[in-house]
Amino acid sequence: MYNSLKRLTLLSAIGLMACSSSPTGRQQLLLFSDQDMSTLGAQSFEQMKQDQKISTNHKTNAYVQCVAKAVTSHLPAQAGFKDWEVVVFDSEQVNAFALPGGKIGVYTGLLDVAKNQDQLATVIGHEIAHVLADHSNERLSQSQLTNAGLQITSAALGSSQYAQYQSATMAALGLGIQYGVLLPYGRTQESEADLVGLELMAKAGFDPTQSVELWKNMAKASGGSQPPELLSTHPSHSTRIQDLSAKIASLPNYNIKRPNCL
């Protein structure tokens, strides 16, 4: 009993010391350093580049790189890494992701649903928002407090043992669908990424109204059955569109030169 109480007191103290706020003002528990998270993100990204086919289509790569650069060029310097890296994966998955450490992956299947540069910027902005809002750190920290992620995190940070915990680490970073372990972001985090991402793409000069059109396309792509991977843990289409529409109405005119990535 004494040991349990002592452990609970210690965890409570850690929680108080690590309390932070998300970009929307929501309280978060973040136990890991920016460098720790960047290390996990970089390890996972290198593994993905080995495991999955990378697109060699010059036109596709130039297009995705242009949209991603337009969004990231308006971001402040990030702690834990210097540059954003973008890779296009040759896959029918309707998906994209961004990892701590500035790693962005876009699947070619997404380009069949994100019909223009503004819609692609919506998705990239959303995924970058997960990184800026420390959502992976938040999820790992929650697991740490329940002791579920203790071994995984400590071992994964040691590169020699990373492979042993690859699937679980990938899942914790939001890549569970690709690796067979489902540990999705919560709906609160997804909604937050929607709104923060919308502001990111608008600040970069993209048309925010196209975000609504993107999610309409996503709804159509689901065909009324299982949604695309990108939507599997997100709020409902109607909720998302309602929230985005309200956010669009409140956005200022950033007066930024419109990117031309077509």
C-alpha atoms as a printed R data frame, in Angstrom:
    type eleno elety resid chain resno       x      y       z
1   ATOM     1    CA   MET     A     1   0.000  0.000   0.000
2   ATOM     2    CA   TYR     A     2   2.793  2.398   0.930
3   ATOM     3    CA   ASN     A     3   4.661  1.756  -2.341
4   ATOM     4    CA   SER     A     4   1.503  2.287  -4.387
5   ATOM     5    CA   LEU     A     5   0.788  5.547  -2.611
6   ATOM     6    CA   LYS     A     6   4.372  6.675  -3.074
7   ATOM     7    CA   ARG     A     7   4.218  5.870  -6.790
8   ATOM     8    CA   LEU     A     8   0.925  7.706  -7.179
9   ATOM     9    CA   THR     A     9   2.352 10.769  -5.424
10  ATOM    10    CA   LEU     A    10   5.421 10.700  -7.659
11  ATOM    11    CA   LEU     A    11   3.348 10.420 -10.828
12  ATOM    12    CA   SER     A    12   1.128 13.270  -9.693
13  ATOM    13    CA   ALA     A    13   4.181 15.446  -9.108
14  ATOM    14    CA   ILE     A    14   5.532 14.578 -12.549
15  ATOM    15    CA   GLY     A    15   2.175 15.444 -14.078
16  ATOM    16    CA   LEU     A    16   2.141 18.856 -12.445
17  ATOM    17    CA   MET     A    17   5.677 19.625 -13.570
18  ATOM    18    CA   ALA     A    18   5.037 18.525 -17.161
19  ATOM    19    CA   CYS     A    19   1.725 20.294 -17.646
20  ATOM    20    CA   SER     A    20   1.576 22.329 -20.847
21  ATOM    21    CA   SER     A    21  -1.000 23.884 -23.164
22  ATOM    22    CA   SER     A    22  -1.880 23.003 -26.741
23  ATOM    23    CA   PRO     A    23  -2.218 25.662 -29.482
24  ATOM    24    CA   THR     A    24  -5.927 25.920 -28.661
25  ATOM    25    CA   GLY     A    25  -5.300 26.352 -24.933
26  ATOM    26    CA   ARG     A    26  -6.147 22.772 -23.950
27  ATOM    27    CA   GLN     A    27  -4.109 21.411 -21.045
28  ATOM    28    CA   GLN     A    28  -1.662 18.630 -21.911
29  ATOM    29    CA   LEU     A    29   0.699 16.328 -20.076
30  ATOM    30    CA   LEU     A    30   4.083 16.183 -21.857
31  ATOM    31    CA   LEU     A    31   6.773 14.053 -20.207
32  ATOM    32    CA   PHE     A    32   9.260 13.771 -23.066
33  ATOM    33    CA   SER     A    33  11.712 16.306 -24.431
34  ATOM    34    CA   ASP     A    34  11.539 17.696 -27.954
35  ATOM    35    CA   GLN     A    35  14.792 15.883 -28.705
36  ATOM    36    CA   ASP     A    36  13.385 12.550 -27.495
37  ATOM    37    CA   MET     A    37  10.348 12.936 -29.725
38  ATOM    38    CA   SER     A    38  12.463 13.992 -32.703
39  ATOM    39    CA   THR     A    39  14.599 10.883 -32.231
40  ATOM    40    CA   LEU     A    40  11.538  8.627 -32.219
41  ATOM    41    CA   GLY     A    41  10.124 10.381 -35.280
42  ATOM    42    CA   ALA     A    42  13.377 10.121 -37.230
43  ATOM    43    CA   GLN     A    43  13.815  6.421 -36.383
44  ATOM    44    CA   SER     A    44  10.272  5.627 -37.445
45  ATOM    45    CA   PHE     A    45  10.564  7.615 -40.673
46  ATOM    46    CA   GLU     A    46  13.773  5.849 -41.685
47  ATOM    47    CA   GLN     A    47  12.076  2.506 -41.070
48  ATOM    48    CA   MET     A    48   9.116  3.528 -43.226
49  ATOM    49    CA   LYS     A    49  11.430  4.537 -46.067
50  ATOM    50    CA   GLN     A    50  12.923  1.063 -45.947
51  ATOM    51    CA   ASP     A    51   9.608 -0.778 -45.678
52  ATOM    52    CA   GLN     A    52   7.508  1.112 -48.219
53  ATOM    53    CA   LYS     A    53   7.901  2.021 -51.867
54  ATOM    54    CA   ILE     A    54   8.905  5.626 -52.503
55  ATOM    55    CA   SER     A    55   7.501  7.394 -55.557
56  ATOM    56    CA   THR     A    56   9.994  8.256 -58.287
57  ATOM    57    CA   ASN     A    57   7.500 10.318 -60.293
58  ATOM    58    CA   HIS     A    58   9.200 13.692 -60.703
59  ATOM    59    CA   LYS     A    59   6.012 15.646 -61.328
60  ATOM    60    CA   THR     A    60   4.215 14.173 -58.317
61  ATOM    61    CA   ASN     A    61   7.180 14.742 -56.038
62  ATOM    62    CA   ALA     A    62   7.623 18.334 -57.181
63  ATOM    63    CA   TYR     A    63   3.931 19.046 -56.595
64  ATOM    64    CA   VAL     A    64   3.816 17.578 -53.082
65  ATOM    65    CA   GLN     A    65   7.131 19.187 -52.131
66  ATOM    66    CA   CYS     A    66   5.861 22.573 -53.338
67  ATOM    67    CA   VAL     A    67   2.674 22.402 -51.255
68  ATOM    68    CA   ALA     A    68   4.494 21.169 -48.160
69  ATOM    69    CA   LYS     A    69   7.210 23.816 -48.472
70  ATOM    70    CA   ALA     A    70   4.599 26.553 -48.851
71  ATOM    71    CA   VAL     A    71   3.040 25.499 -45.534
72  ATOM    72    CA   THR     A    72   6.255 24.869 -43.580
73  ATOM    73    CA   SER     A    73   7.957 28.075 -44.770
74  ATOM    74    CA   HIS     A    74   5.495 30.083 -42.668
75  ATOM    75    CA   LEU     A    75   6.229 28.131 -39.479
76  ATOM    76    CA   PRO     A    76   8.570 29.377 -36.758
77  ATOM    77    CA   ALA     A    77  11.767 27.469 -35.971
78  ATOM    78    CA   GLN     A    78  11.017 24.221 -34.168
79  ATOM    79    CA   ALA     A    79  12.749 22.797 -31.116
80  ATOM    80    CA   GLY     A    80  14.345 19.402 -31.678
81  ATOM    81    CA   PHE     A    81  14.946 19.676 -35.424
82  ATOM    82    CA   LYS     A    82  15.941 22.191 -38.092
83  ATOM    83    CA   ASP     A    83  14.395 21.181 -41.427
84  ATOM    84    CA   TRP     A    84  11.215 19.472 -42.596
85  ATOM    85    CA   GLU     A    85  11.671 16.369 -44.753
86  ATOM    86    CA   VAL     A    86   8.943 15.300 -47.194
87  ATOM    87    CA   VAL     A    87   8.661 11.876 -48.848
88  ATOM    88    CA   VAL     A    88   5.984 10.691 -51.273
89  ATOM    89    CA   PHE     A    89   5.121  7.000 -50.875
90  ATOM    90    CA   ASP     A    90   3.812  5.096 -53.888
91  ATOM    91    CA   SER     A    91   0.680  3.538 -52.430
92  ATOM    92    CA   GLU     A    92  -3.084  3.536 -52.961
93  ATOM    93    CA   GLN     A    93  -3.606  4.519 -49.311
94  ATOM    94    CA   VAL     A    94  -5.655  7.703 -48.943
95  ATOM    95    CA   ASN     A    95  -3.395  8.983 -46.222
96  ATOM    96    CA   ALA     A    96  -0.609 11.271 -45.055
97  ATOM    97    CA   PHE     A    97   1.245 11.796 -41.791
98  ATOM    98    CA   ALA     A    98   3.755 14.031 -40.034
99  ATOM    99    CA   LEU     A    99   6.099 12.876 -37.287
100 ATOM   100    CA   PRO     A   100   8.017 14.649 -34.552
101 ATOM   101    CA   GLY     A   101  11.355 15.739 -35.951
102 ATOM   102    CA   GLY     A   102   9.773 17.313 -39.023
103 ATOM   103    CA   LYS     A   103   9.086 14.186 -41.085
104 ATOM   104    CA   ILE     A   104   6.169 14.343 -43.546
105 ATOM   105    CA   GLY     A   105   4.849 11.431 -45.603
106 ATOM   106    CA   VAL     A   106   2.219 11.636 -48.325
107 ATOM   107    CA   TYR     A   107   0.725  8.613 -50.097
108 ATOM   108    CA   THR     A   108  -0.034  8.932 -53.796
109 ATOM   109    CA   GLY     A   109  -3.540  7.581 -53.191
110 ATOM   110    CA   LEU     A   110  -4.371 10.795 -51.347
111 ATOM   111    CA   LEU     A   111  -3.898 12.766 -54.565
112 ATOM   112    CA   ASP     A   112  -6.935 11.034 -56.061
113 ATOM   113    CA   VAL     A   113  -9.105 12.553 -53.309
114 ATOM   114    CA   ALA     A   114  -7.320 15.838 -52.592
115 ATOM   115    CA   LYS     A   115  -8.162 17.273 -55.982
116 ATOM   116    CA   ASN     A   116  -6.089 20.472 -55.914
117 ATOM   117    CA   GLN     A   117  -3.241 22.178 -54.076
118 ATOM   118    CA   ASP     A   118  -5.564 23.752 -51.518
119 ATOM   119    CA   GLN     A   119  -7.077 20.412 -50.555
120 ATOM   120    CA   LEU     A   120  -3.631 18.805 -50.329
121 ATOM   121    CA   ALA     A   121  -2.492 21.727 -48.161
122 ATOM   122    CA   THR     A   122  -5.471 21.037 -45.883
123 ATOM   123    CA   VAL     A   123  -4.255 17.503 -45.204
124 ATOM   124    CA   ILE     A   124  -0.594 18.487 -44.852
125 ATOM   125    CA   GLY     A   125  -1.561 21.332 -42.530
126 ATOM   126    CA   HIS     A   126  -3.632 18.934 -40.432
127 ATOM   127    CA   GLU     A   127  -0.763 16.465 -40.092
128 ATOM   128    CA   ILE     A   128   1.779 19.177 -39.270
129 ATOM   129    CA   ALA     A   129  -0.636 20.456 -36.624
130 ATOM   130    CA   HIS     A   130  -0.323 17.109 -34.838
131 ATOM   131    CA   VAL     A   131   3.419 17.767 -34.550
132 ATOM   132    CA   LEU     A   132   3.091 21.403 -33.491
133 ATOM   133    CA   ALA     A   133   0.505 20.461 -30.865
134 ATOM   134    CA   ASP     A   134   2.738 17.695 -29.431
135 ATOM   135    CA   HIS     A   135   0.002 15.097 -29.850
136 ATOM   136    CA   SER     A   136   2.451 12.166 -30.045
137 ATOM   137    CA   ASN     A   137   4.215 13.353 -26.893
138 ATOM   138    CA   GLU     A   138   0.846 13.710 -25.191
139 ATOM   139    CA   ARG     A   139  -0.188 10.173 -26.066
140 ATOM   140    CA   LEU     A   140   3.132  8.653 -25.035
141 ATOM   141    CA   SER     A   141   2.995 10.578 -21.778
142 ATOM   142    CA   GLN     A   142  -0.478  9.278 -21.006
143 ATOM   143    CA   SER     A   143   0.760  5.739 -21.642
144 ATOM   144    CA   GLN     A   144   3.763  6.378 -19.454
145 ATOM   145    CA   LEU     A   145   1.610  7.336 -16.500
146 ATOM   146    CA   THR     A   146  -0.430  4.169 -16.815
147 ATOM   147    CA   ASN     A   147   2.825  2.201 -17.202
148 ATOM   148    CA   ALA     A   148   1.652  0.879 -20.569
149 ATOM   149    CA   GLY     A   149   4.278  2.732 -22.555
150 ATOM   150    CA   LEU     A   150   7.190  2.594 -20.124
151 ATOM   151    CA   GLN     A   151   9.158 -0.253 -21.702
152 ATOM   152    CA   ILE     A   152   8.268  0.737 -25.238
153 ATOM   153    CA   THR     A   153   9.418  4.311 -24.866
154 ATOM   154    CA   SER     A   154  12.667  3.639 -23.010
155 ATOM   155    CA   ALA     A   155  13.671  0.860 -25.389
156 ATOM   156    CA   ALA     A   156  12.661  2.661 -28.556
157 ATOM   157    CA   LEU     A   157  14.847  5.616 -27.623
158 ATOM   158    CA   GLY     A   158  17.794  3.237 -27.677
159 ATOM   159    CA   SER     A   159  18.472  2.677 -31.381
160 ATOM   160    CA   SER     A   160  19.850 -0.837 -30.824
161 ATOM   161    CA   GLN     A   161  16.488 -2.008 -29.479
162 ATOM   162    CA   TYR     A   162  14.236  0.043 -31.719
163 ATOM   163    CA   ALA     A   163  13.342 -2.818 -34.085
164 ATOM   164    CA   GLN     A   164  11.958 -4.917 -31.226
165 ATOM   165    CA   TYR     A   165   9.395 -2.237 -30.389
166 ATOM   166    CA   GLN     A   166   8.869 -0.881 -33.904
167 ATOM   167    CA   SER     A   167   5.148 -1.622 -34.278
168 ATOM   168    CA   ALA     A   168   4.201 -0.233 -30.881
169 ATOM   169    CA   THR     A   169   6.307  2.881 -31.382
170 ATOM   170    CA   MET     A   170   4.833  3.463 -34.826
171 ATOM   171    CA   ALA     A   171   1.357  3.160 -33.354
172 ATOM   172    CA   ALA     A   172   2.153  5.672 -30.635
173 ATOM   173    CA   LEU     A   173   3.273  8.146 -33.294
174 ATOM   174    CA   GLY     A   174   0.041  7.782 -35.263
175 ATOM   175    CA   LEU     A   175   1.203  5.177 -37.789
176 ATOM   176    CA   GLY     A   176  -0.636  2.192 -36.372
177 ATOM   177    CA   ILE     A   177  -2.813  1.483 -39.387
178 ATOM   178    CA   GLN     A   178   0.193  0.842 -41.599
179 ATOM   179    CA   TYR     A   179   1.809 -1.430 -39.008
180 ATOM   180    CA   GLY     A   180  -1.133 -3.415 -37.691
181 ATOM   181    CA   VAL     A   181  -1.367 -1.844 -34.243
182 ATOM   182    CA   LEU     A   182  -4.234  0.585 -33.804
183 ATOM   183    CA   LEU     A   183  -3.514  3.337 -31.295
184 ATOM   184    CA   PRO     A   184  -5.292  6.319 -32.881
185 ATOM   185    CA   TYR     A   185  -5.227  9.932 -31.897
186 ATOM   186    CA   GLY     A   186  -8.241 10.883 -29.836
187 ATOM   187    CA   ARG     A   187 -11.082 12.800 -31.423
188 ATOM   188    CA   THR     A   188 -10.178 15.871 -29.392
189 ATOM   189    CA   GLN     A   189  -6.697 15.790 -30.891
190 ATOM   190    CA   GLU     A   190  -8.084 15.229 -34.380
191 ATOM   191    CA   SER     A   191 -10.482 18.162 -34.095
192 ATOM   192    CA   GLU     A   192  -7.669 20.330 -32.773
193 ATOM   193    CA   ALA     A   193  -5.453 19.349 -35.703
194 ATOM   194    CA   ASP     A   194  -8.273 20.216 -38.109
195 ATOM   195    CA   LEU     A   195  -8.579 23.766 -36.784
196 ATOM   196    CA   VAL     A   196  -4.873 24.441 -36.287
197 ATOM   197    CA   GLY     A   197  -4.094 22.923 -39.685
198 ATOM   198    CA   LEU     A   198  -6.702 25.095 -41.360
199 ATOM   199    CA   GLU     A   199  -5.029 28.201 -39.996
200 ATOM   200    CA   LEU     A   200  -1.616 26.950 -41.144
201 ATOM   201    CA   MET     A   201  -2.714 26.435 -44.739
202 ATOM   202    CA   ALA     A   202  -4.565 29.771 -44.816
203 ATOM   203    CA   LYS     A   203  -1.470 31.584 -43.530
204 ATOM   204    CA   ALA     A   204   0.466 29.999 -46.390
205 ATOM   205    CA   GLY     A   205  -1.917 31.515 -48.946
206 ATOM   206    CA   PHE     A   206  -4.094 28.505 -49.706
207 ATOM   207    CA   ASP     A   207  -7.877 28.756 -49.967
208 ATOM   208    CA   PRO     A   208  -9.369 27.629 -46.632
209 ATOM   209    CA   THR     A   209 -12.825 27.055 -48.148
210 ATOM   210    CA   GLN     A   210 -11.336 24.095 -50.020
211 ATOM   211    CA   SER     A   211 -10.938 22.283 -46.700
212 ATOM   212    CA   VAL     A   212 -14.686 21.700 -46.663
213 ATOM   213    CA   GLU     A   213 -14.572 20.422 -50.247
214 ATOM   214    CA   LEU     A   214 -11.770 18.045 -49.305
215 ATOM   215    CA   TRP     A   215 -13.789 16.408 -46.547
216 ATOM   216    CA   LYS     A   216 -16.780 16.146 -48.861
217 ATOM   217    CA   ASN     A   217 -14.488 14.264 -51.246
218 ATOM   218    CA   MET     A   218 -13.336 12.069 -48.388
219 ATOM   219    CA   ALA     A   219 -16.931 11.253 -47.506
220 ATOM   220    CA   LYS     A   220 -17.601 10.252 -51.118
221 ATOM   221    CA   ALA     A   221 -14.428  8.158 -51.195
222 ATOM   222    CA   SER     A   222 -15.679  6.152 -48.220
223 ATOM   223    CA   GLY     A   223 -18.633  5.002 -50.318
224 ATOM   224    CA   GLY     A   224 -20.822  4.815 -47.238
225 ATOM   225    CA   SER     A   225 -18.773  1.953 -45.837
226 ATOM   226    CA   GLN     A   226 -15.355  1.831 -44.205
227 ATOM   227    CA   PRO     A   227 -13.777  5.304 -44.433
228 ATOM   228    CA   PRO     A   228 -10.295  5.892 -45.841
229 ATOM   229    CA   GLU     A   229  -7.443  5.405 -43.407
230 ATOM   230    CA   LEU     A   230  -7.107  9.132 -42.835
231 ATOM   231    CA   LEU     A   231 -10.659  9.306 -41.513
232 ATOM   232    CA   SER     A   232 -10.829  6.172 -39.421
233 ATOM   233    CA   THR     A   233 -10.584  7.929 -36.067
234 ATOM   234    CA   HIS     A   234 -11.739 11.417 -36.993
235 ATOM   235    CA   PRO     A   235 -14.953 13.196 -36.034
236 ATOM   236    CA   SER     A   236 -17.959 12.653 -38.274
237 ATOM   237    CA   HIS     A   237 -18.023 14.373 -41.655
238 ATOM   238    CA   SER     A   238 -20.864 16.663 -40.630
239 ATOM   239    CA   THR     A   239 -19.155 17.694 -37.384
240 ATOM   240    CA   ARG     A   240 -15.889 18.366 -39.179
241 ATOM   241    CA   ILE     A   241 -17.518 20.450 -41.902
242 ATOM   242    CA   GLN     A   242 -19.495 22.434 -39.341
243 ATOM   243    CA   ASP     A   243 -16.381 23.152 -37.246
244 ATOM   244    CA   LEU     A   244 -14.275 24.064 -40.264
245 ATOM   245    CA   SER     A   245 -16.948 26.373 -41.667
246 ATOM   246    CA   ALA     A   246 -17.135 28.230 -38.360
247 ATOM   247    CA   LYS     A   247 -13.347 28.547 -38.245
248 ATOM   248    CA   ILE     A   248 -13.184 29.792 -41.842
249 ATOM   249    CA   ALA     A   249 -15.654 32.551 -41.049
250 ATOM   250    CA   SER     A   250 -13.421 33.792 -38.227
251 ATOM   251    CA   LEU     A   251 -10.107 33.694 -40.112
252 ATOM   252    CA   PRO     A   252  -8.470 37.055 -40.835
253 ATOM   253    CA   ASN     A   253  -7.309 38.045 -44.300
254 ATOM   254    CA   TYR     A   254  -3.647 37.064 -44.225
255 ATOM   255    CA   ASN     A   255  -2.961 38.780 -47.578
256 ATOM   256    CA   ILE     A   256  -0.298 36.216 -48.480
257 ATOM   257    CA   LYS     A   257   0.737 35.586 -52.077
258 ATOM   258    CA   ARG     A   258  -1.058 32.488 -53.328
259 ATOM   259    CA   PRO     A   259   1.265 29.509 -53.974
260 ATOM   260    CA   ASN     A   260   1.385 28.079 -57.469
261 ATOM   261    CA   CYS     A   261   2.161 24.381 -57.160
262 ATOM   262    CA   LEU     A   262   0.030 23.125 -60.040
